[in-house]
Amino acid sequence: MGNKNRTHYTVENLNPEQTYQAEVKRGKGNKEETFLKREIVTGKEKGRLDITKAPYFAVGDGKTMNTERIQRAIDDCQKDQLV
């Protein structure tokens, strides 16, 4: 994916339930060696719940107390549906 001089790297836009191979190399110029190889398996795609819409109608105005609405939305989700 390119040369990166950092300790953290985010990989985006992976497909759900797929296997990927990741490889980290180190070195300079023509002297390059594989430092780390890992297999990455992505999980199932999870749904998103818009709690600003029915039936929750949470309001993000910084004034409205939404605790009950948010808790109801959490309670309505299956554990494996939470993002």
PDB file of N, CA, C and O in Angstrom:
ATOM      1  N   MET A   1       0.810  -1.194   0.000  1.00  0.00           N
ATOM      2  CA  MET A   1       0.000   0.000   0.000  1.00  0.00           C
ATOM      3  C   MET A   1       0.853   1.258   0.000  1.00  0.00           C
ATOM      4  O   MET A   1       0.315   2.364  -0.048  1.00  0.00           O
ATOM      5  N   GLY A   2       2.140   1.115   0.052  1.00  0.00           N
ATOM      6  CA  GLY A   2       2.982   2.292   0.020  1.00  0.00           C
ATOM      7  C   GLY A   2       3.923   2.363   1.198  1.00  0.00           C
ATOM      8  O   GLY A   2       3.848   1.553   2.122  1.00  0.00           O
ATOM      9  N   ASN A   3       4.804   3.334   1.160  1.00  0.00           N
ATOM     10  CA  ASN A   3       5.776   3.526   2.229  1.00  0.00           C
ATOM     11  C   ASN A   3       5.168   4.381   3.325  1.00  0.00           C
ATOM     12  O   ASN A   3       4.623   5.452   3.056  1.00  0.00           O
ATOM     13  N   LYS A   4       5.259   3.916   4.540  1.00  0.00           N
ATOM     14  CA  LYS A   4       4.720   4.657   5.681  1.00  0.00           C
ATOM     15  C   LYS A   4       5.756   4.675   6.783  1.00  0.00           C
ATOM     16  O   LYS A   4       6.348   3.645   7.106  1.00  0.00           O
ATOM     17  N   ASN A   5       5.970   5.808   7.341  1.00  0.00           N
ATOM     18  CA  ASN A   5       6.902   5.947   8.455  1.00  0.00           C
ATOM     19  C   ASN A   5       6.113   6.249   9.715  1.00  0.00           C
ATOM     20  O   ASN A   5       6.200   7.347  10.266  1.00  0.00           O
ATOM     21  N   ARG A   6       5.353   5.281  10.163  1.00  0.00           N
ATOM     22  CA  ARG A   6       4.577   5.434  11.381  1.00  0.00           C
ATOM     23  C   ARG A   6       4.347   4.078  12.021  1.00  0.00           C
ATOM     24  O   ARG A   6       4.610   3.037  11.419  1.00  0.00           O
ATOM     25  N   THR A   7       3.850   4.106  13.256  1.00  0.00           N
ATOM     26  CA  THR A   7       3.647   2.856  13.983  1.00  0.00           C
ATOM     27  C   THR A   7       2.238   2.308  13.851  1.00  0.00           C
ATOM     28  O   THR A   7       1.994   1.161  14.225  1.00  0.00           O
ATOM     29  N   HIS A   8       1.302   3.095  13.329  1.00  0.00           N
ATOM     30  CA  HIS A   8      -0.085   2.646  13.174  1.00  0.00           C
ATOM     31  C   HIS A   8      -0.540   2.924  11.754  1.00  0.00           C
ATOM     32  O   HIS A   8      -0.196   3.946  11.161  1.00  0.00           O
ATOM     33  N   TYR A   9      -1.306   2.013  11.232  1.00  0.00           N
ATOM     34  CA  TYR A   9      -1.815   2.173   9.878  1.00  0.00           C
ATOM     35  C   TYR A   9      -3.222   1.611   9.820  1.00  0.00           C
ATOM     36  O   TYR A   9      -3.462   0.498  10.287  1.00  0.00           O
ATOM     37  N   THR A  10      -4.147   2.358   9.260  1.00  0.00           N
ATOM     38  CA  THR A  10      -5.542   1.924   9.151  1.00  0.00           C
ATOM     39  C   THR A  10      -5.821   1.452   7.733  1.00  0.00           C
ATOM     40  O   THR A  10      -5.508   2.141   6.762  1.00  0.00           O
ATOM     41  N   VAL A  11      -6.403   0.290   7.629  1.00  0.00           N
ATOM     42  CA  VAL A  11      -6.804  -0.243   6.334  1.00  0.00           C
ATOM     43  C   VAL A  11      -8.319  -0.116   6.258  1.00  0.00           C
ATOM     44  O   VAL A  11      -9.031  -0.617   7.127  1.00  0.00           O
ATOM     45  N   GLU A  12      -8.803   0.542   5.237  1.00  0.00           N
ATOM     46  CA  GLU A  12     -10.235   0.801   5.110  1.00  0.00           C
ATOM     47  C   GLU A  12     -10.810   0.085   3.906  1.00  0.00           C
ATOM     48  O   GLU A  12     -10.086  -0.417   3.047  1.00  0.00           O
ATOM     49  N   ASN A  13     -12.130   0.051   3.868  1.00  0.00           N
ATOM     50  CA  ASN A  13     -12.898  -0.476   2.735  1.00  0.00           C
ATOM     51  C   ASN A  13     -12.661  -1.965   2.478  1.00  0.00           C
ATOM     52  O   ASN A  13     -12.667  -2.416   1.333  1.00  0.00           O
ATOM     53  N   LEU A  14     -12.454  -2.721   3.555  1.00  0.00           N
ATOM     54  CA  LEU A  14     -12.344  -4.168   3.401  1.00  0.00           C
ATOM     55  C   LEU A  14     -13.745  -4.770   3.334  1.00  0.00           C
ATOM     56  O   LEU A  14     -14.689  -4.228   3.908  1.00  0.00           O
ATOM     57  N   ASN A  15     -13.870  -5.861   2.651  1.00  0.00           N
ATOM     58  CA  ASN A  15     -15.159  -6.538   2.535  1.00  0.00           C
ATOM     59  C   ASN A  15     -15.397  -7.439   3.742  1.00  0.00           C
ATOM     60  O   ASN A  15     -14.451  -8.001   4.294  1.00  0.00           O
ATOM     61  N   PRO A  16     -16.664  -7.580   4.158  1.00  0.00           N
ATOM     62  CA  PRO A  16     -16.963  -8.459   5.290  1.00  0.00           C
ATOM     63  C   PRO A  16     -16.724  -9.924   4.944  1.00  0.00           C
ATOM     64  O   PRO A  16     -16.866 -10.334   3.792  1.00  0.00           O
ATOM     65  N   GLU A  17     -16.362 -10.699   5.952  1.00  0.00           N
ATOM     66  CA  GLU A  17     -16.169 -12.139   5.849  1.00  0.00           C
ATOM     67  C   GLU A  17     -15.178 -12.523   4.743  1.00  0.00           C
ATOM     68  O   GLU A  17     -15.428 -13.433   3.952  1.00  0.00           O
ATOM     69  N   GLN A  18     -14.057 -11.810   4.709  1.00  0.00           N
ATOM     70  CA  GLN A  18     -13.006 -12.083   3.731  1.00  0.00           C
ATOM     71  C   GLN A  18     -11.680 -12.273   4.462  1.00  0.00           C
ATOM     72  O   GLN A  18     -11.506 -11.812   5.591  1.00  0.00           O
ATOM     73  N   THR A  19     -10.758 -12.951   3.808  1.00  0.00           N
ATOM     74  CA  THR A  19      -9.423 -13.150   4.355  1.00  0.00           C
ATOM     75  C   THR A  19      -8.441 -12.327   3.536  1.00  0.00           C
ATOM     76  O   THR A  19      -8.458 -12.354   2.306  1.00  0.00           O
ATOM     77  N   TYR A  20      -7.588 -11.597   4.239  1.00  0.00           N
ATOM     78  CA  TYR A  20      -6.581 -10.752   3.601  1.00  0.00           C
ATOM     79  C   TYR A  20      -5.211 -11.111   4.171  1.00  0.00           C
ATOM     80  O   TYR A  20      -5.100 -11.598   5.296  1.00  0.00           O
ATOM     81  N   GLN A  21      -4.184 -10.865   3.384  1.00  0.00           N
ATOM     82  CA  GLN A  21      -2.813 -11.066   3.824  1.00  0.00           C
ATOM     83  C   GLN A  21      -2.168  -9.694   4.005  1.00  0.00           C
ATOM     84  O   GLN A  21      -2.208  -8.861   3.099  1.00  0.00           O
ATOM     85  N   ALA A  22      -1.583  -9.463   5.160  1.00  0.00           N
ATOM     86  CA  ALA A  22      -0.894  -8.205   5.425  1.00  0.00           C
ATOM     87  C   ALA A  22       0.580  -8.496   5.644  1.00  0.00           C
ATOM     88  O   ALA A  22       0.947  -9.481   6.285  1.00  0.00           O
ATOM     89  N   GLU A  23       1.407  -7.634   5.107  1.00  0.00           N
ATOM     90  CA  GLU A  23       2.843  -7.826   5.211  1.00  0.00           C
ATOM     91  C   GLU A  23       3.507  -6.494   5.523  1.00  0.00           C
ATOM     92  O   GLU A  23       3.240  -5.486   4.868  1.00  0.00           O
ATOM     93  N   VAL A  24       4.369  -6.499   6.521  1.00  0.00           N
ATOM     94  CA  VAL A  24       5.126  -5.303   6.880  1.00  0.00           C
ATOM     95  C   VAL A  24       6.584  -5.580   6.547  1.00  0.00           C
ATOM     96  O   VAL A  24       7.156  -6.588   6.964  1.00  0.00           O
ATOM     97  N   LYS A  25       7.170  -4.665   5.790  1.00  0.00           N
ATOM     98  CA  LYS A  25       8.573  -4.810   5.405  1.00  0.00           C
ATOM     99  C   LYS A  25       9.371  -3.670   6.007  1.00  0.00           C
ATOM    100  O   LYS A  25       8.846  -2.587   6.263  1.00  0.00           O
ATOM    101  N   ARG A  26      10.647  -3.935   6.226  1.00  0.00           N
ATOM    102  CA  ARG A  26      11.525  -2.872   6.715  1.00  0.00           C
ATOM    103  C   ARG A  26      12.807  -2.880   5.894  1.00  0.00           C
ATOM    104  O   ARG A  26      13.205  -3.898   5.327  1.00  0.00           O
ATOM    105  N   GLY A  27      13.421  -1.746   5.852  1.00  0.00           N
ATOM    106  CA  GLY A  27      14.667  -1.627   5.126  1.00  0.00           C
ATOM    107  C   GLY A  27      14.730  -0.330   4.358  1.00  0.00           C
ATOM    108  O   GLY A  27      13.826   0.504   4.419  1.00  0.00           O
ATOM    109  N   LYS A  28      15.819  -0.184   3.635  1.00  0.00           N
ATOM    110  CA  LYS A  28      16.028   1.007   2.818  1.00  0.00           C
ATOM    111  C   LYS A  28      16.507   0.596   1.447  1.00  0.00           C
ATOM    112  O   LYS A  28      17.255  -0.369   1.288  1.00  0.00           O
ATOM    113  N   GLY A  29      16.069   1.335   0.479  1.00  0.00           N
ATOM    114  CA  GLY A  29      16.521   1.094  -0.886  1.00  0.00           C
ATOM    115  C   GLY A  29      16.243  -0.324  -1.337  1.00  0.00           C
ATOM    116  O   GLY A  29      15.122  -0.818  -1.217  1.00  0.00           O
ATOM    117  N   ASN A  30      17.289  -0.988  -1.867  1.00  0.00           N
ATOM    118  CA  ASN A  30      17.142  -2.358  -2.359  1.00  0.00           C
ATOM    119  C   ASN A  30      17.202  -3.394  -1.247  1.00  0.00           C
ATOM    120  O   ASN A  30      16.884  -4.560  -1.482  1.00  0.00           O
ATOM    121  N   LYS A  31      17.602  -3.001  -0.042  1.00  0.00           N
ATOM    122  CA  LYS A  31      17.685  -3.929   1.085  1.00  0.00           C
ATOM    123  C   LYS A  31      16.383  -3.874   1.866  1.00  0.00           C
ATOM    124  O   LYS A  31      16.204  -3.034   2.748  1.00  0.00           O
ATOM    125  N   GLU A  32      15.512  -4.751   1.539  1.00  0.00           N
ATOM    126  CA  GLU A  32      14.196  -4.784   2.175  1.00  0.00           C
ATOM    127  C   GLU A  32      13.908  -6.207   2.626  1.00  0.00           C
ATOM    128  O   GLU A  32      14.145  -7.157   1.880  1.00  0.00           O
ATOM    129  N   GLU A  33      13.399  -6.359   3.845  1.00  0.00           N
ATOM    130  CA  GLU A  33      13.070  -7.683   4.347  1.00  0.00           C
ATOM    131  C   GLU A  33      11.678  -7.660   4.968  1.00  0.00           C
ATOM    132  O   GLU A  33      11.220  -6.637   5.477  1.00  0.00           O
ATOM    133  N   THR A  34      11.024  -8.806   4.914  1.00  0.00           N
ATOM    134  CA  THR A  34       9.713  -8.921   5.546  1.00  0.00           C
ATOM    135  C   THR A  34       9.892  -8.979   7.049  1.00  0.00           C
ATOM    136  O   THR A  34      10.616  -9.826   7.573  1.00  0.00           O
ATOM    137  N   PHE A  35       9.231  -8.080   7.724  1.00  0.00           N
ATOM    138  CA  PHE A  35       9.317  -7.970   9.177  1.00  0.00           C
ATOM    139  C   PHE A  35       8.180  -8.732   9.854  1.00  0.00           C
ATOM    140  O   PHE A  35       8.364  -9.306  10.927  1.00  0.00           O
ATOM    141  N   LEU A  36       7.013  -8.735   9.231  1.00  0.00           N
ATOM    142  CA  LEU A  36       5.827  -9.323   9.838  1.00  0.00           C
ATOM    143  C   LEU A  36       4.825  -9.699   8.760  1.00  0.00           C
ATOM    144  O   LEU A  36       4.584  -8.928   7.831  1.00  0.00           O
ATOM    145  N   LYS A  37       4.242 -10.887   8.886  1.00  0.00           N
ATOM    146  CA  LYS A  37       3.162 -11.326   7.990  1.00  0.00           C
ATOM    147  C   LYS A  37       1.991 -11.748   8.856  1.00  0.00           C
ATOM    148  O   LYS A  37       2.175 -12.444   9.855  1.00  0.00           O
ATOM    149  N   ARG A  38       0.805 -11.339   8.488  1.00  0.00           N
ATOM    150  CA  ARG A  38      -0.394 -11.713   9.229  1.00  0.00           C
ATOM    151  C   ARG A  38      -1.549 -11.949   8.276  1.00  0.00           C
ATOM    152  O   ARG A  38      -1.673 -11.298   7.239  1.00  0.00           O
ATOM    153  N   GLU A  39      -2.384 -12.892   8.654  1.00  0.00           N
ATOM    154  CA  GLU A  39      -3.633 -13.118   7.946  1.00  0.00           C
ATOM    155  C   GLU A  39      -4.713 -12.362   8.719  1.00  0.00           C
ATOM    156  O   GLU A  39      -4.815 -12.492   9.939  1.00  0.00           O
ATOM    157  N   ILE A  40      -5.496 -11.594   8.026  1.00  0.00           N
ATOM    158  CA  ILE A  40      -6.559 -10.809   8.634  1.00  0.00           C
ATOM    159  C   ILE A  40      -7.890 -11.316   8.107  1.00  0.00           C
ATOM    160  O   ILE A  40      -8.097 -11.390   6.896  1.00  0.00           O
ATOM    161  N   VAL A  41      -8.787 -11.663   9.014  1.00  0.00           N
ATOM    162  CA  VAL A  41     -10.122 -12.141   8.622  1.00  0.00           C
ATOM    163  C   VAL A  41     -11.136 -11.138   9.144  1.00  0.00           C
ATOM    164  O   VAL A  41     -11.203 -10.877  10.345  1.00  0.00           O
ATOM    165  N   THR A  42     -11.923 -10.580   8.239  1.00  0.00           N
ATOM    166  CA  THR A  42     -12.932  -9.616   8.651  1.00  0.00           C
ATOM    167  C   THR A  42     -14.198 -10.341   9.088  1.00  0.00           C
ATOM    168  O   THR A  42     -14.504 -11.428   8.597  1.00  0.00           O
ATOM    169  N   GLY A  43     -14.924  -9.735  10.004  1.00  0.00           N
ATOM    170  CA  GLY A  43     -16.150 -10.324  10.529  1.00  0.00           C
ATOM    171  C   GLY A  43     -17.350 -10.022   9.652  1.00  0.00           C
ATOM    172  O   GLY A  43     -17.234  -9.436   8.576  1.00  0.00           O
ATOM    173  N   LYS A  44     -18.502 -10.440  10.146  1.00  0.00           N
ATOM    174  CA  LYS A  44     -19.746 -10.179   9.438  1.00  0.00           C
ATOM    175  C   LYS A  44     -20.040  -8.682   9.447  1.00  0.00           C
ATOM    176  O   LYS A  44     -19.668  -7.965  10.377  1.00  0.00           O
ATOM    177  N   GLU A  45     -20.707  -8.231   8.406  1.00  0.00           N
ATOM    178  CA  GLU A  45     -21.099  -6.827   8.342  1.00  0.00           C
ATOM    179  C   GLU A  45     -22.167  -6.563   9.391  1.00  0.00           C
ATOM    180  O   GLU A  45     -23.114  -7.335   9.544  1.00  0.00           O
ATOM    181  N   LYS A  46     -22.001  -5.468  10.104  1.00  0.00           N
ATOM    182  CA  LYS A  46     -22.953  -5.116  11.148  1.00  0.00           C
ATOM    183  C   LYS A  46     -23.834  -3.971  10.672  1.00  0.00           C
ATOM    184  O   LYS A  46     -23.413  -3.118   9.891  1.00  0.00           O
ATOM    185  N   GLY A  47     -25.050  -3.977  11.157  1.00  0.00           N
ATOM    186  CA  GLY A  47     -25.979  -2.928  10.785  1.00  0.00           C
ATOM    187  C   GLY A  47     -25.766  -1.669  11.606  1.00  0.00           C
ATOM    188  O   GLY A  47     -25.134  -1.706  12.662  1.00  0.00           O
ATOM    189  N   ARG A  48     -26.281  -0.581  11.129  1.00  0.00           N
ATOM    190  CA  ARG A  48     -26.245   0.684  11.858  1.00  0.00           C
ATOM    191  C   ARG A  48     -27.676   1.114  12.118  1.00  0.00           C
ATOM    192  O   ARG A  48     -28.572   0.890  11.304  1.00  0.00           O
ATOM    193  N   LEU A  49     -27.866   1.723  13.245  1.00  0.00           N
ATOM    194  CA  LEU A  49     -29.184   2.148  13.666  1.00  0.00           C
ATOM    195  C   LEU A  49     -29.174   3.654  13.824  1.00  0.00           C
ATOM    196  O   LEU A  49     -28.383   4.189  14.600  1.00  0.00           O
ATOM    197  N   ASP A  50     -30.035   4.342  13.106  1.00  0.00           N
ATOM    198  CA  ASP A  50     -30.140   5.795  13.214  1.00  0.00           C
ATOM    199  C   ASP A  50     -31.142   6.110  14.313  1.00  0.00           C
ATOM    200  O   ASP A  50     -32.353   6.007  14.112  1.00  0.00           O
ATOM    201  N   ILE A  51     -30.628   6.495  15.475  1.00  0.00           N
ATOM    202  CA  ILE A  51     -31.524   6.722  16.613  1.00  0.00           C
ATOM    203  C   ILE A  51     -32.181   8.101  16.569  1.00  0.00           C
ATOM    204  O   ILE A  51     -32.945   8.451  17.468  1.00  0.00           O
ATOM    205  N   THR A  52     -31.892   8.881  15.536  1.00  0.00           N
ATOM    206  CA  THR A  52     -32.588  10.160  15.384  1.00  0.00           C
ATOM    207  C   THR A  52     -33.926   9.978  14.671  1.00  0.00           C
ATOM    208  O   THR A  52     -34.717  10.915  14.567  1.00  0.00           O
ATOM    209  N   LYS A  53     -34.167   8.769  14.183  1.00  0.00           N
ATOM    210  CA  LYS A  53     -35.415   8.473  13.472  1.00  0.00           C
ATOM    211  C   LYS A  53     -36.294   7.567  14.320  1.00  0.00           C
ATOM    212  O   LYS A  53     -35.892   7.115  15.392  1.00  0.00           O
ATOM    213  N   ALA A  54     -37.505   7.308  13.822  1.00  0.00           N
ATOM    214  CA  ALA A  54     -38.475   6.461  14.537  1.00  0.00           C
ATOM    215  C   ALA A  54     -37.860   5.100  14.805  1.00  0.00           C
ATOM    216  O   ALA A  54     -37.117   4.595  13.964  1.00  0.00           O
ATOM    217  N   PRO A  55     -38.134   4.506  15.916  1.00  0.00           N
ATOM    218  CA  PRO A  55     -39.055   4.935  16.976  1.00  0.00           C
ATOM    219  C   PRO A  55     -38.365   5.672  18.124  1.00  0.00           C
ATOM    220  O   PRO A  55     -38.979   5.881  19.171  1.00  0.00           O
ATOM    221  N   TYR A  56     -37.090   6.074  17.947  1.00  0.00           N
ATOM    222  CA  TYR A  56     -36.328   6.626  19.081  1.00  0.00           C
ATOM    223  C   TYR A  56     -36.337   8.156  19.134  1.00  0.00           C
ATOM    224  O   TYR A  56     -36.492   8.742  20.205  1.00  0.00           O
ATOM    225  N   PHE A  57     -36.174   8.788  17.996  1.00  0.00           N
ATOM    226  CA  PHE A  57     -36.216  10.246  17.879  1.00  0.00           C
ATOM    227  C   PHE A  57     -35.253  10.975  18.827  1.00  0.00           C
ATOM    228  O   PHE A  57     -35.627  11.974  19.442  1.00  0.00           O
ATOM    229  N   ALA A  58     -34.031  10.482  18.942  1.00  0.00           N
ATOM    230  CA  ALA A  58     -33.025  11.176  19.746  1.00  0.00           C
ATOM    231  C   ALA A  58     -32.669  12.493  19.058  1.00  0.00           C
ATOM    232  O   ALA A  58     -32.658  12.580  17.830  1.00  0.00           O
ATOM    233  N   VAL A  59     -32.384  13.499  19.850  1.00  0.00           N
ATOM    234  CA  VAL A  59     -32.104  14.837  19.335  1.00  0.00           C
ATOM    235  C   VAL A  59     -30.671  15.208  19.705  1.00  0.00           C
ATOM    236  O   VAL A  59     -30.293  15.136  20.874  1.00  0.00           O
ATOM    237  N   GLY A  60     -29.885  15.599  18.732  1.00  0.00           N
ATOM    238  CA  GLY A  60     -28.491  15.950  18.973  1.00  0.00           C
ATOM    239  C   GLY A  60     -28.276  17.448  19.046  1.00  0.00           C
ATOM    240  O   GLY A  60     -27.452  17.989  18.310  1.00  0.00           O
ATOM    241  N   ASP A  61     -28.993  18.119  19.911  1.00  0.00           N
ATOM    242  CA  ASP A  61     -28.884  19.571  20.012  1.00  0.00           C
ATOM    243  C   ASP A  61     -28.032  20.033  21.191  1.00  0.00           C
ATOM    244  O   ASP A  61     -27.864  21.235  21.401  1.00  0.00           O
ATOM    245  N   GLY A  62     -27.496  19.095  21.954  1.00  0.00           N
ATOM    246  CA  GLY A  62     -26.686  19.466  23.102  1.00  0.00           C
ATOM    247  C   GLY A  62     -27.491  19.905  24.303  1.00  0.00           C
ATOM    248  O   GLY A  62     -26.921  20.250  25.337  1.00  0.00           O
ATOM    249  N   LYS A  63     -28.812  19.898  24.185  1.00  0.00           N
ATOM    250  CA  LYS A  63     -29.684  20.331  25.280  1.00  0.00           C
ATOM    251  C   LYS A  63     -30.638  19.223  25.722  1.00  0.00           C
ATOM    252  O   LYS A  63     -30.908  19.056  26.912  1.00  0.00           O
ATOM    253  N   THR A  64     -31.139  18.476  24.750  1.00  0.00           N
ATOM    254  CA  THR A  64     -32.136  17.442  25.025  1.00  0.00           C
ATOM    255  C   THR A  64     -31.494  16.237  25.695  1.00  0.00           C
ATOM    256  O   THR A  64     -30.448  15.760  25.255  1.00  0.00           O
ATOM    257  N   MET A  65     -32.117  15.746  26.755  1.00  0.00           N
ATOM    258  CA  MET A  65     -31.645  14.554  27.457  1.00  0.00           C
ATOM    259  C   MET A  65     -32.157  13.331  26.694  1.00  0.00           C
ATOM    260  O   MET A  65     -33.366  13.103  26.631  1.00  0.00           O
ATOM    261  N   ASN A  66     -31.256  12.550  26.121  1.00  0.00           N
ATOM    262  CA  ASN A  66     -31.608  11.405  25.281  1.00  0.00           C
ATOM    263  C   ASN A  66     -31.308  10.064  25.931  1.00  0.00           C
ATOM    264  O   ASN A  66     -31.347   9.036  25.254  1.00  0.00           O
ATOM    265  N   THR A  67     -31.015  10.046  27.201  1.00  0.00           N
ATOM    266  CA  THR A  67     -30.572   8.829  27.867  1.00  0.00           C
ATOM    267  C   THR A  67     -31.546   7.671  27.664  1.00  0.00           C
ATOM    268  O   THR A  67     -31.127   6.575  27.293  1.00  0.00           O
ATOM    269  N   GLU A  68     -32.817   7.894  27.897  1.00  0.00           N
ATOM    270  CA  GLU A  68     -33.805   6.813  27.756  1.00  0.00           C
ATOM    271  C   GLU A  68     -33.929   6.359  26.315  1.00  0.00           C
ATOM    272  O   GLU A  68     -34.058   5.162  26.056  1.00  0.00           O
ATOM    273  N   ARG A  69     -33.892   7.280  25.380  1.00  0.00           N
ATOM    274  CA  ARG A  69     -34.001   6.925  23.956  1.00  0.00           C
ATOM    275  C   ARG A  69     -32.812   6.075  23.516  1.00  0.00           C
ATOM    276  O   ARG A  69     -32.974   5.076  22.816  1.00  0.00           O
ATOM    277  N   ILE A  70     -31.633   6.481  23.930  1.00  0.00           N
ATOM    278  CA  ILE A  70     -30.428   5.745  23.557  1.00  0.00           C
ATOM    279  C   ILE A  70     -30.426   4.371  24.213  1.00  0.00           C
ATOM    280  O   ILE A  70     -30.075   3.381  23.572  1.00  0.00           O
ATOM    281  N   GLN A  71     -30.812   4.300  25.475  1.00  0.00           N
ATOM    282  CA  GLN A  71     -30.850   3.008  26.156  1.00  0.00           C
ATOM    283  C   GLN A  71     -31.861   2.082  25.510  1.00  0.00           C
ATOM    284  O   GLN A  71     -31.608   0.883  25.387  1.00  0.00           O
ATOM    285  N   ARG A  72     -32.999   2.611  25.096  1.00  0.00           N
ATOM    286  CA  ARG A  72     -34.012   1.787  24.429  1.00  0.00           C
ATOM    287  C   ARG A  72     -33.466   1.238  23.110  1.00  0.00           C
ATOM    288  O   ARG A  72     -33.705   0.080  22.769  1.00  0.00           O
ATOM    289  N   ALA A  73     -32.743   2.061  22.382  1.00  0.00           N
ATOM    290  CA  ALA A  73     -32.141   1.609  21.120  1.00  0.00           C
ATOM    291  C   ALA A  73     -31.115   0.510  21.374  1.00  0.00           C
ATOM    292  O   ALA A  73     -31.068  -0.480  20.644  1.00  0.00           O
ATOM    293  N   ILE A  74     -30.299   0.681  22.400  1.00  0.00           N
ATOM    294  CA  ILE A  74     -29.310  -0.350  22.745  1.00  0.00           C
ATOM    295  C   ILE A  74     -30.010  -1.640  23.136  1.00  0.00           C
ATOM    296  O   ILE A  74     -29.617  -2.722  22.702  1.00  0.00           O
ATOM    297  N   ASP A  75     -31.041  -1.526  23.951  1.00  0.00           N
ATOM    298  CA  ASP A  75     -31.779  -2.714  24.385  1.00  0.00           C
ATOM    299  C   ASP A  75     -32.443  -3.436  23.216  1.00  0.00           C
ATOM    300  O   ASP A  75     -32.592  -4.658  23.248  1.00  0.00           O
ATOM    301  N   ASP A  76     -32.838  -2.701  22.194  1.00  0.00           N
ATOM    302  CA  ASP A  76     -33.493  -3.298  21.031  1.00  0.00           C
ATOM    303  C   ASP A  76     -32.517  -4.011  20.102  1.00  0.00           C
ATOM    304  O   ASP A  76     -32.937  -4.815  19.269  1.00  0.00           O
ATOM    305  N   CYS A  77     -31.234  -3.733  20.229  1.00  0.00           N
ATOM    306  CA  CYS A  77     -30.219  -4.349  19.362  1.00  0.00           C
ATOM    307  C   CYS A  77     -29.840  -5.723  19.880  1.00  0.00           C
ATOM    308  O   CYS A  77     -29.797  -5.960  21.087  1.00  0.00           O
ATOM    309  N   GLN A  78     -29.569  -6.609  18.962  1.00  0.00           N
ATOM    310  CA  GLN A  78     -28.944  -7.880  19.306  1.00  0.00           C
ATOM    311  C   GLN A  78     -27.474  -7.589  19.586  1.00  0.00           C
ATOM    312  O   GLN A  78     -26.914  -6.654  19.015  1.00  0.00           O
ATOM    313  N   LYS A  79     -26.852  -8.363  20.441  1.00  0.00           N
ATOM    314  CA  LYS A  79     -25.440  -8.115  20.768  1.00  0.00           C
ATOM    315  C   LYS A  79     -24.559  -8.106  19.528  1.00  0.00           C
ATOM    316  O   LYS A  79     -23.654  -7.278  19.430  1.00  0.00           O
ATOM    317  N   ASP A  80     -24.800  -8.999  18.584  1.00  0.00           N
ATOM    318  CA  ASP A  80     -23.957  -9.071  17.387  1.00  0.00           C
ATOM    319  C   ASP A  80     -24.298  -8.026  16.341  1.00  0.00           C
ATOM    320  O   ASP A  80     -23.676  -7.999  15.279  1.00  0.00           O
ATOM    321  N   GLN A  81     -25.283  -7.153  16.616  1.00  0.00           N
ATOM    322  CA  GLN A  81     -25.633  -6.100  15.676  1.00  0.00           C
ATOM    323  C   GLN A  81     -24.948  -4.784  15.999  1.00  0.00           C
ATOM    324  O   GLN A  81     -24.923  -3.882  15.161  1.00  0.00           O
ATOM    325  N   LEU A  82     -24.395  -4.657  17.192  1.00  0.00           N
ATOM    326  CA  LEU A  82     -23.801  -3.382  17.583  1.00  0.00           C
ATOM    327  C   LEU A  82     -22.506  -3.143  16.851  1.00  0.00           C
ATOM    328  O   LEU A  82     -21.716  -4.064  16.647  1.00  0.00           O
ATOM    329  N   VAL A  83     -22.292  -1.919  16.459  1.00  0.00           N
ATOM    330  CA  VAL A  83     -21.071  -1.521  15.754  1.00  0.00           C
ATOM    331  C   VAL A  83     -20.105  -0.946  16.741  1.00  0.00           C
ATOM    332  O   VAL A  83     -19.004  -0.543  16.364  1.00  0.00           O
TER     333      VAL A  83
END
